[in-house]
Amino acid sequence: QPFLLVLDNRFSDIELREEEGIPTEEFLESCYAIVPVLDKLGPTVFAPVKMDFVGNIKKINQKFITNKEEFDTLQKIVLHEVNAGVAQVRNSATEALLWLKRGLKFLKGFLTEVKNGEKNIQTAL
């Protein structure tokens, strides 16, 4: 899959901040960079995955832009929502992050199957 090699924003390039964790902006940029890959994989098959993926990215971004300094890491967003008692509320950034992580794991598993030679998309899924 050569098109995967041209991603400008890779998760592996994100520099973790010692105690503070994963920088929100860089993480979101890496997530957005995956969206065109979903189109290339199969605009029809991956349409629901893409919708879910983009929706969760947007929810996290909405929280981030309310206070970019305070929410400069994903951990700070989650801790803020936990302390405010809204982490488990529907459409919270914490819930969105959980589903985004699940989506990324699913995508990684799928791409691993394809990389290992699986030709049938349904089987790989």
Stockholm file with secondary structure:
# STOCKHOLM 1.0

chainA/1-125         QPFLLVLDNRFSDIELREEEGIPTEEFLESCYAIVPVLDKLGPTVFAPVKMDFVGNIKKINQKFITNKEEFDTLQKIVLHEVNAGVAQVRNSATEALLWLKRGLKFLKGFLTEVKNGEKNIQTAL
#=GR chainA/1-125 SS CGGGGGCSSCGGGCCCBTTTBSBHHHHHHHHHHHHHHHHHHCTTTTHHHHHHHHHHHHHHHHHHHHCTTTTSBHHHHHHHHHHHTCTTSTTCHHHHHHHHHHHHHHHHHHHHHHHTTCCCHHHHC
#=GC SS_cons         CGGGGGCSSCGGGCCCBTTTBSBHHHHHHHHHHHHHHHHHHCTTTTHHHHHHHHHHHHHHHHHHHHCTTTTSBHHHHHHHHHHHTCTTSTTCHHHHHHHHHHHHHHHHHHHHHHHTTCCCHHHHC
//
